[in-house]
Amino acid sequence: MTHPAPKSSRQDNAVSRPDPRAEIVLAVSEALANPSGAPADLDSILDRSGCSKEDILSAFESVDDLIVAIAEHKASLISQPLLRRARPGTVDDARETLIAFGRVAWKEYSTTLVGFIRMMMTEGARNPALKKRVHEAGQAIVTLKLREFLSAANERGILSISDAQLYAEQLLGLLREPLYQALMLTPAMRQEGAAADRVRARIESFIHGCRARGA
């Protein structure tokens, strides 16, 4: 009778060892979740996170790379509803997916993205190259995933989308008011129910407009 070779302790450690980059991104993201208007400069956020610049530079080439990684992380979270049902089968599929997308976006804007945007107002002003990288890793990716979702809905005849990029930007514009309110209200989470209603109403308006154009 043969027995499988035992796994080496090195293999076990490789499986169980946490990713230091991911840990730092999550720690700094949690430190950003402060809607009280506390100082939003990078140093104060790093202090709240418990991560030193030495920790960051051992995992990232620069602090700028950490900031871009946070933008990528947030874009991934917001895009998840679009990826789970990338090719909707019905109008109801499209509606519910877009509502889920809007709600996730609102939740992120009402928590960690508040601090992130406030931080970028100061860091980005001093570093235009960083501002561009953050846009490309964050907002541009979300817009791309939304454009791909709308293109799929158009190809299947569910919605009438003549220009997916334009319609993606239009829909993000419709969502801007509840997202802006989430950014500005303190504490924003008290407005969760009202914001969810506004998100749904704007998605319904968008869906109705696309179907009316198709008709």
VOTIVEX-986479 format. One line per 3 residues: number of its first residue (from 1); their letters; for each residue y, x, z of N, C-alpha, C. Coordinates in nm, 2 decimals. Each point is the difference from the previous one (the first is absolute). Last residue first. Example, Ala and Ser with C-alpha at 12.3 -4.5 7.8 and 13.67 -1.06 7.14 Angstrom:
% VOTIVEX-986479
2) sa) -0.22,1.28,0.71,0.11,0.09,0.00,0.11,-0.08,0.08; -0.57,0.03,-0.01,0.12,-0.09,0.00,0.12,0.09,0.00
***
This chain:
% VOTIVEX-986479
215) agr) 5.07,-3.82,-2.92,0.00,-0.14,-0.06,0.09,-0.01,-0.11; 0.00,0.40,0.24,-0.12,-0.01,-0.08,-0.01,-0.14,-0.06; 0.35,0.08,0.29,0.03,0.07,-0.12,-0.13,-0.01,-0.09
212) arc) -0.03,-0.18,0.42,0.09,-0.08,-0.08,0.03,0.07,-0.13; -0.25,0.22,0.32,-0.08,-0.10,-0.06,0.08,-0.09,-0.09; 0.22,0.34,0.25,-0.09,0.06,-0.10,-0.09,-0.11,-0.07
209) ghi) 0.29,-0.13,0.35,0.07,0.04,-0.11,-0.08,0.06,-0.11; -0.20,-0.13,0.41,0.04,-0.11,-0.08,0.08,0.04,-0.12; -0.12,0.34,0.30,-0.12,-0.06,-0.07,0.04,-0.12,-0.09
206) fse) 0.33,0.18,0.28,-0.03,0.10,-0.10,-0.12,-0.06,-0.08; 0.13,-0.24,0.38,0.10,-0.01,-0.10,-0.03,0.09,-0.12; -0.28,0.03,0.37,-0.02,-0.13,-0.07,0.10,-0.02,-0.11
203) ira) 0.05,0.38,0.28,-0.11,0.01,-0.09,-0.03,-0.13,-0.08; 0.34,-0.01,0.33,0.04,0.08,-0.12,-0.12,0.03,-0.09; -0.08,-0.24,0.40,0.09,-0.08,-0.09,0.04,0.08,-0.12
200) rvr) -0.26,0.22,0.34,-0.08,-0.10,-0.08,0.09,-0.08,-0.10; 0.22,0.30,0.30,-0.08,0.07,-0.10,-0.08,-0.09,-0.09; 0.24,-0.18,0.36,0.09,0.04,-0.11,-0.08,0.07,-0.11
197) daa) -0.23,-0.12,0.39,0.03,-0.12,-0.08,0.09,0.04,-0.12; -0.11,0.33,0.31,-0.11,-0.03,-0.07,0.02,-0.13,-0.09; 0.34,0.14,0.30,-0.01,0.09,-0.11,-0.12,-0.03,-0.09
194) age) 0.06,-0.25,0.40,0.10,-0.03,-0.10,-0.01,0.09,-0.12; -0.28,0.09,0.36,-0.04,-0.12,-0.06,0.10,-0.04,-0.11; 0.09,0.40,0.25,-0.12,0.01,-0.08,-0.03,-0.13,-0.07
191) qrm) 0.37,0.17,0.31,0.02,-0.08,-0.12,-0.12,-0.01,-0.09; 0.02,0.27,0.40,0.03,-0.14,0.04,0.02,-0.09,-0.12; -0.06,0.47,-0.05,-0.12,-0.07,0.01,0.02,-0.14,0.05
188) apt) 0.35,0.34,-0.04,-0.03,-0.08,-0.12,-0.12,-0.09,0.01; 0.35,0.15,0.40,-0.12,0.05,-0.07,-0.04,-0.09,-0.11; 0.37,0.08,-0.10,-0.06,0.07,0.11,-0.02,-0.10,0.12
185) lml) 0.11,0.05,-0.59,-0.01,-0.08,0.12,-0.07,0.08,0.12; 0.06,0.17,-0.46,0.13,0.00,0.08,-0.02,-0.07,0.13; -0.36,0.06,-0.33,0.06,0.13,0.02,0.11,-0.01,0.11
182) aqy) -0.20,-0.39,-0.16,-0.09,0.07,0.09,0.05,0.13,0.03; 0.24,-0.24,-0.31,0.02,-0.06,0.14,-0.10,0.06,0.09; -0.04,0.13,-0.44,0.13,0.05,0.05,0.02,-0.06,0.14
179) lpe) -0.36,-0.16,-0.23,-0.03,0.13,0.03,0.13,0.07,0.06; 0.02,-0.44,-0.17,-0.07,0.00,0.13,-0.04,0.14,0.04; 0.25,-0.03,-0.41,0.07,-0.06,0.12,-0.08,0.00,0.12
176) rll) -0.19,0.16,-0.42,0.09,0.09,0.07,0.07,-0.06,0.12; -0.32,-0.19,-0.34,-0.04,0.03,0.14,0.10,0.08,0.08; 0.08,-0.10,-0.46,-0.01,-0.13,0.07,-0.05,0.02,0.15
173) gll) 0.02,0.38,-0.28,0.13,-0.05,0.02,0.00,-0.13,0.08; -0.40,0.17,-0.16,0.04,0.08,0.11,0.14,-0.04,0.04; -0.16,-0.20,-0.38,-0.07,-0.05,0.12,0.04,0.08,0.12
170) qea) 0.17,0.14,-0.41,0.05,-0.13,0.03,-0.06,-0.05,0.13; -0.17,0.39,-0.19,0.13,0.03,0.07,0.06,-0.13,0.04; -0.39,-0.04,-0.24,-0.03,0.07,0.13,0.13,0.02,0.07
167) ylq) 0.03,-0.16,-0.43,-0.04,-0.10,0.09,-0.03,0.05,0.14; 0.11,0.30,-0.35,0.11,-0.08,0.03,-0.03,-0.10,0.11; -0.35,0.26,-0.18,0.09,0.08,0.09,0.12,-0.08,0.04
164) ads) -0.31,-0.20,-0.30,-0.06,0.01,0.14,0.10,0.08,0.09; 0.08,-0.32,-0.42,0.03,0.14,0.03,-0.04,0.03,0.14; -0.10,-0.42,-0.19,0.04,0.07,-0.12,0.02,0.14,0.02
161) isl) -0.29,-0.40,0.24,0.08,0.12,0.04,0.03,0.08,-0.13; -0.23,-0.48,0.20,0.06,0.05,-0.12,0.10,0.11,0.04; -0.48,-0.16,0.24,0.14,0.00,0.01,0.05,0.04,-0.14
158) igr) -0.45,-0.05,0.03,0.03,-0.07,0.12,0.15,-0.02,0.02; -0.28,0.23,-0.36,0.06,-0.13,-0.02,0.04,-0.08,0.12; -0.19,0.46,-0.06,-0.10,-0.11,0.02,0.06,-0.13,-0.02
155) ena) 0.27,0.39,-0.04,-0.11,0.01,-0.09,-0.10,-0.11,0.01; 0.36,0.02,0.31,0.05,-0.04,-0.13,-0.12,0.01,-0.10; -0.07,0.15,0.43,0.01,-0.14,0.01,0.05,-0.06,-0.14
152) asl) -0.03,0.47,0.06,-0.13,-0.06,-0.01,0.00,-0.15,0.00; 0.41,0.23,0.05,-0.06,0.02,-0.14,-0.14,-0.06,-0.01; 0.20,0.01,0.43,0.07,-0.10,-0.09,-0.05,0.01,-0.14
149) fer) -0.15,0.33,0.30,-0.05,-0.13,0.04,0.05,-0.11,-0.09; 0.18,0.44,-0.05,-0.14,-0.01,-0.05,-0.06,-0.14,0.03; 0.43,0.09,0.17,0.00,-0.01,-0.14,-0.14,-0.02,-0.06
146) lkl) 0.04,0.10,0.45,0.04,-0.13,-0.02,0.00,-0.03,-0.15; -0.08,0.44,0.13,-0.12,-0.09,0.03,0.04,-0.14,-0.02; 0.35,0.30,-0.06,-0.10,0.02,-0.10,-0.12,-0.09,0.03
143) tvi) 0.35,0.01,0.31,0.04,-0.07,-0.12,-0.11,0.01,-0.11; -0.07,0.25,0.39,-0.01,-0.14,0.03,0.04,-0.08,-0.12; 0.07,0.46,-0.02,-0.14,-0.03,-0.01,-0.03,-0.15,0.03
140) aqg) 0.44,0.16,0.03,-0.04,0.00,-0.14,-0.15,-0.03,-0.01; 0.20,0.05,0.43,0.04,-0.13,-0.07,-0.05,0.00,-0.14; -0.15,0.40,0.24,0.00,-0.13,0.07,0.03,-0.12,-0.08
137) aeh) -0.01,0.47,-0.15,-0.12,-0.02,0.08,-0.01,-0.13,0.06; 0.39,0.12,-0.24,-0.12,0.01,-0.10,-0.13,-0.03,0.07; 0.40,0.03,0.26,0.00,-0.12,-0.09,-0.12,0.00,-0.09
134) vrk) 0.06,0.38,0.27,-0.04,-0.12,0.08,0.00,-0.13,-0.08; 0.16,0.40,-0.20,-0.14,0.01,0.02,-0.05,-0.12,0.08; 0.46,0.04,-0.06,-0.07,-0.03,-0.13,-0.15,0.00,0.02
131) kla) 0.27,0.13,0.36,0.02,-0.14,-0.02,-0.07,-0.04,-0.13; 0.01,0.45,0.10,-0.09,-0.07,0.09,0.01,-0.15,-0.02; 0.30,0.27,-0.23,-0.13,0.02,-0.05,-0.10,-0.07,0.08
128) pnr) 0.45,0.00,0.15,-0.03,-0.09,-0.11,-0.13,0.02,-0.06; 0.22,0.11,0.47,-0.10,0.06,-0.08,-0.04,-0.09,-0.11; 0.32,-0.10,0.34,0.01,0.14,0.00,-0.09,0.07,-0.10
125) age) 0.00,-0.47,0.05,0.14,0.04,-0.03,0.01,0.15,-0.01; -0.41,-0.19,0.15,0.02,0.00,-0.14,0.14,0.03,-0.05; -0.10,-0.03,0.47,-0.07,0.12,-0.06,0.02,0.00,-0.15
122) tmm) 0.19,-0.36,0.24,0.06,0.12,0.03,-0.06,0.12,-0.06; -0.16,-0.43,-0.09,0.14,-0.01,-0.02,0.07,0.13,0.03; -0.46,-0.06,0.10,0.03,0.04,-0.14,0.15,-0.01,-0.03
119) mri) -0.16,-0.17,0.41,-0.01,0.15,0.00,0.04,0.05,-0.14; -0.03,-0.46,0.06,0.12,0.05,0.07,0.00,0.16,0.00; -0.38,-0.22,-0.18,0.12,-0.02,-0.09,0.13,0.06,0.07
116) fgv) -0.40,0.00,0.25,-0.01,0.09,-0.11,0.12,-0.01,-0.09; -0.05,-0.29,0.36,0.04,0.13,0.04,0.00,0.10,-0.11; -0.14,-0.44,-0.10,0.13,0.00,0.05,0.05,0.14,0.04
113) ltt) -0.45,-0.08,-0.12,0.09,0.03,-0.11,0.15,-0.01,0.04; -0.36,-0.12,0.31,0.02,0.15,-0.03,0.09,0.03,-0.11; 0.00,-0.49,0.13,-0.05,0.10,0.10,0.04,0.14,-0.04
110) sye) 0.09,-0.39,-0.27,0.05,-0.04,0.13,-0.05,0.09,0.11; -0.12,0.07,-0.46,0.14,0.01,0.01,0.05,-0.04,0.14; -0.46,-0.06,-0.09,0.04,0.15,0.00,0.15,0.02,0.01
107) kwa) -0.16,-0.44,-0.04,-0.04,0.05,0.13,0.03,0.15,0.01; 0.09,-0.23,-0.41,0.10,-0.04,0.11,-0.05,0.07,0.13; -0.28,0.06,-0.37,0.13,0.08,-0.01,0.09,-0.04,0.11
104) vrg) -0.39,-0.24,-0.01,-0.03,0.14,0.04,0.13,0.08,-0.01; 0.02,-0.43,-0.17,-0.01,0.00,0.15,-0.03,0.14,0.05; 0.01,-0.08,-0.47,0.14,-0.01,0.06,-0.01,0.00,0.15
101) fai) -0.41,0.01,-0.23,0.08,0.12,-0.03,0.14,0.00,0.07; -0.27,-0.39,0.01,-0.06,0.11,0.09,0.08,0.13,-0.01; 0.10,-0.34,-0.30,0.05,-0.04,0.13,-0.04,0.11,0.10
98) lte) -0.16,0.04,-0.43,0.14,0.04,0.00,0.06,-0.04,0.14; -0.45,-0.13,-0.08,0.01,0.15,0.00,0.15,0.04,0.01; -0.09,-0.46,-0.05,-0.04,0.05,0.13,0.01,0.15,0.01
95) rad) 0.09,-0.20,-0.42,0.10,-0.04,0.10,-0.04,0.06,0.14; -0.29,0.07,-0.36,0.12,0.08,-0.02,0.10,-0.04,0.11; -0.40,-0.25,-0.01,-0.03,0.14,0.03,0.13,0.08,0.00
92) dvt) 0.03,-0.43,-0.16,-0.01,0.00,0.15,-0.03,0.14,0.05; -0.01,-0.08,-0.46,0.14,0.00,0.05,0.00,0.01,0.15; -0.43,0.20,-0.22,0.07,-0.13,-0.01,0.14,0.02,0.05
89) gpr) -0.30,0.37,-0.02,-0.07,-0.09,-0.09,0.07,-0.13,-0.02; 0.16,0.55,0.11,-0.02,-0.14,0.05,-0.06,-0.09,-0.10; 0.00,0.53,0.10,-0.01,-0.09,-0.12,-0.02,-0.14,0.04
86) arr) 0.06,0.34,0.33,0.08,0.05,-0.11,0.00,-0.08,-0.12; -0.11,-0.03,0.51,-0.02,-0.10,-0.10,0.08,0.04,-0.12; -0.01,0.30,0.36,-0.12,-0.07,0.03,-0.03,-0.11,-0.10
83) llp) 0.40,0.26,-0.03,-0.12,0.08,-0.04,-0.13,-0.08,0.03; 0.43,-0.16,0.13,0.00,0.00,-0.14,-0.13,0.07,-0.05; 0.09,-0.01,0.47,-0.03,-0.14,-0.05,-0.01,0.00,-0.16
80) qsi) 0.13,0.42,0.20,-0.14,-0.04,0.02,-0.03,-0.14,-0.04; 0.44,0.26,0.01,-0.07,-0.03,-0.12,-0.14,-0.06,0.01; 0.27,0.16,0.37,0.07,-0.12,-0.06,-0.08,-0.04,-0.12
77) lsa) -0.15,0.39,0.22,-0.01,-0.12,0.08,0.05,-0.12,-0.07; 0.07,0.41,-0.21,-0.14,-0.03,0.00,-0.02,-0.13,0.08; 0.42,0.19,0.01,-0.02,-0.06,-0.13,-0.14,-0.05,-0.01
74) khe) 0.11,0.25,0.39,0.06,-0.13,0.00,-0.02,-0.08,-0.13; -0.14,0.45,0.02,-0.08,-0.08,0.09,0.05,-0.14,0.01; 0.25,0.32,-0.24,-0.13,-0.03,-0.07,-0.08,-0.10,0.08
71) aia) 0.39,0.17,0.20,0.03,-0.09,-0.10,-0.12,-0.05,-0.08; -0.06,0.34,0.32,0.03,-0.13,0.06,0.03,-0.10,-0.10; -0.04,0.43,-0.16,-0.13,-0.05,0.04,0.01,-0.13,0.07
68) vil) 0.39,0.24,-0.10,-0.05,-0.06,-0.12,-0.14,-0.06,0.03; 0.20,0.23,0.35,0.08,-0.12,-0.03,-0.06,-0.07,-0.12; -0.18,0.42,0.11,-0.04,-0.10,0.09,0.07,-0.13,-0.03
65) ddv) 0.13,0.37,-0.24,-0.13,-0.05,-0.05,-0.06,-0.10,0.10; 0.40,0.22,0.11,0.02,-0.09,-0.11,-0.13,-0.06,-0.05; 0.00,0.34,0.32,0.03,-0.13,0.06,0.02,-0.10,-0.11
62) sef) -0.31,0.40,-0.14,0.14,-0.02,0.05,0.01,-0.13,0.07; -0.42,0.16,-0.14,0.08,0.12,-0.05,0.14,-0.01,0.05; -0.40,-0.23,0.28,0.07,-0.02,-0.12,0.08,0.13,-0.04
59) asl) -0.28,0.00,0.38,-0.07,-0.10,-0.08,0.06,-0.02,-0.13; 0.18,0.29,0.33,-0.14,0.05,0.00,-0.08,-0.10,-0.09; 0.46,-0.09,0.10,-0.01,0.11,-0.10,-0.14,0.06,-0.01
56) ide) 0.09,-0.34,0.32,0.02,-0.05,-0.13,-0.02,0.11,-0.11; -0.01,0.11,0.46,-0.12,-0.08,-0.03,0.01,-0.05,-0.15; 0.37,0.23,0.17,-0.11,0.09,-0.02,-0.13,-0.08,-0.03
53) ksc) 0.39,-0.23,0.11,0.01,0.05,-0.13,-0.11,0.10,-0.03; -0.12,-0.37,0.36,0.10,0.10,-0.02,0.01,0.05,-0.14; -0.15,-0.48,0.24,-0.03,0.10,-0.09,0.11,0.10,-0.01
50) gsr) 0.00,-0.42,0.25,-0.08,0.10,0.07,-0.04,0.12,-0.09; 0.29,-0.41,-0.07,-0.14,0.00,-0.05,-0.09,0.10,0.07; 0.48,-0.05,0.09,-0.07,-0.12,0.04,-0.15,0.00,-0.04
47) dli) 0.28,0.36,-0.15,-0.02,0.00,0.15,-0.07,-0.12,0.05; 0.11,0.01,-0.45,-0.11,0.09,0.02,-0.02,0.02,0.15; 0.36,-0.26,-0.13,-0.12,-0.07,-0.04,-0.12,0.09,0.03
44) sdl) 0.43,0.18,0.05,-0.03,-0.09,0.11,-0.13,-0.08,-0.03; 0.15,0.31,-0.33,-0.04,0.07,0.13,-0.03,-0.10,0.11; 0.17,-0.17,-0.42,-0.14,0.05,-0.01,-0.04,0.07,0.13
41) dap) 0.37,-0.39,0.01,-0.01,0.13,-0.06,-0.14,0.05,0.02; 0.20,-0.42,0.15,-0.10,0.00,-0.11,-0.01,0.14,-0.06; 0.15,-0.28,0.49,0.03,0.11,-0.09,-0.11,0.02,-0.10
38) ags) 0.01,-0.48,0.19,0.00,0.13,0.06,0.03,0.10,-0.10; -0.06,-0.49,-0.05,0.12,0.07,-0.05,0.01,0.14,0.07; -0.35,-0.34,0.05,0.11,-0.02,0.09,0.12,0.08,-0.05
35) pna) -0.48,-0.06,-0.16,0.11,-0.07,-0.07,0.12,-0.01,0.08; -0.45,0.31,-0.06,0.10,-0.02,0.10,0.12,-0.07,-0.06; -0.43,0.26,-0.17,-0.01,-0.15,0.03,0.09,-0.03,0.12
32) lae) -0.09,0.45,-0.17,0.10,-0.07,-0.08,0.01,-0.15,0.03; -0.34,0.28,0.19,0.13,0.04,0.06,0.12,-0.07,-0.07; -0.44,-0.04,-0.17,0.02,-0.08,0.13,0.13,0.03,0.06
29) sva) -0.11,0.26,-0.38,0.02,-0.14,-0.03,0.02,-0.09,0.12; -0.12,0.45,0.06,0.14,-0.02,-0.04,0.04,-0.14,-0.04; -0.45,0.10,0.10,0.08,0.02,0.12,0.15,-0.02,-0.03
26) lvi) -0.31,-0.02,-0.36,-0.01,-0.12,0.09,0.09,0.02,0.12; -0.04,0.37,-0.29,0.07,-0.11,-0.07,0.00,-0.13,0.09; -0.24,0.37,0.16,0.15,0.02,0.01,0.07,-0.11,-0.07
23) ear) -0.47,0.00,-0.03,0.04,-0.02,0.14,0.15,0.01,0.01; -0.19,0.10,-0.41,0.00,-0.14,0.02,0.05,-0.03,0.14; -0.06,0.45,-0.11,0.11,-0.05,-0.08,0.01,-0.15,0.03
20) pdp) -0.36,0.23,0.19,0.13,0.03,0.07,0.11,-0.06,-0.08; -0.51,-0.18,0.02,0.09,0.07,-0.10,0.14,0.02,0.07; -0.48,-0.02,0.28,0.11,-0.08,-0.06,0.08,0.08,-0.10
17) rsv) -0.53,0.08,0.13,0.13,0.05,0.02,0.11,-0.08,-0.07; -0.48,-0.08,-0.02,0.07,-0.06,0.11,0.14,0.05,0.02; -0.31,0.17,-0.34,0.01,-0.15,-0.02,0.09,-0.06,0.11
14) and) -0.08,0.46,0.01,0.08,-0.03,-0.12,0.01,-0.15,-0.02; -0.26,0.17,0.35,0.14,0.02,0.03,0.08,-0.04,-0.12; -0.46,-0.01,-0.04,0.04,-0.10,0.08,0.15,0.01,0.03
11) qrs) -0.20,0.34,-0.24,0.01,-0.12,-0.08,0.05,-0.11,0.08; -0.08,0.40,0.22,0.12,0.02,-0.09,0.01,-0.13,-0.08; -0.37,0.05,0.28,0.12,-0.04,0.07,0.12,0.01,-0.08
8) skp) -0.46,-0.09,-0.25,0.06,0.11,0.07,0.12,-0.06,0.08; -0.44,-0.29,-0.13,0.14,0.04,-0.05,0.05,0.11,0.09; -0.53,-0.05,-0.07,0.11,-0.05,0.08,0.13,0.04,-0.06
5) aph) -0.44,-0.10,-0.29,0.07,0.11,0.07,0.11,-0.05,0.08; -0.43,-0.30,-0.09,0.12,0.04,-0.06,0.07,0.11,0.08; -0.53,-0.06,0.00,0.12,-0.05,0.07,0.12,0.05,-0.07
2) tm) -0.57,-0.08,-0.11,0.12,0.08,-0.01,0.12,-0.07,0.07; -0.57,0.02,0.03,0.12,-0.09,0.00,0.12,0.09,0.00
***
